[in-house]
């Protein structure tokens, strides 16, 4: 039986994973532009209006999305420093990513984790957009620089799973943005 050298397997895996990351990043960018479009031509006082006292306004939700992406990137950058010591993830970690897709499709409410739940009362749209552009540029640069042998390593964890590789993280970020896009769209429609 022909055995493929490990270096070639890593190269092929990186090529596939990089393409998948590129697709997920493009989806994140499409969502970012769609969300920004939702805010166009709407006065900031309306965008800062909460539907109920204990609920977030559209701009607070936007702040949360950006903060979640930023916190995720900080955690991954910290984790990748010693990725050689991390375990390679297998089939069951991918099942958890599918489970997340199912959970995010349900009309359930999830409490924001500590660190991304501290939201300012009246965030400013222009400042948020500048920050988001910076976070996304950082994300794109990071995705493009991941070493091939780090692609399948356990680099991140969330409330639903304690093991995620970089592709699982990209799936999580897309699902998170999609969920909040729908939430913002509904809030703006009813304002």
PyMOL commands that set and color helices and strands:
alter all, ss='L'
color gray80, all
select helices_A, chain A and resi 6-39+44-47+58-80+83-85+91-105+125-145+148-150+166-190
alter helices_A, ss='H'
color red, helices_A
deselect
rebuild
show_as cartoon
